[in-house]
């Protein structure tokens, strides 16, 4: 099973016959942790670019 299939399996209902969406605990953790991890990764990447080029992107280029 590949990574994308694993992510798709996280979003499936626990019991399709029951009413509503019953997400697994792992799905809820990934739904919160993955966006946070992406934000941290992008933030550190931008900080590295700022230091490499001697600019500050968050201050409008001043």
Helices and strands as residue ranges (DSSP letters): H 3-10, H 25-53, G 57-59
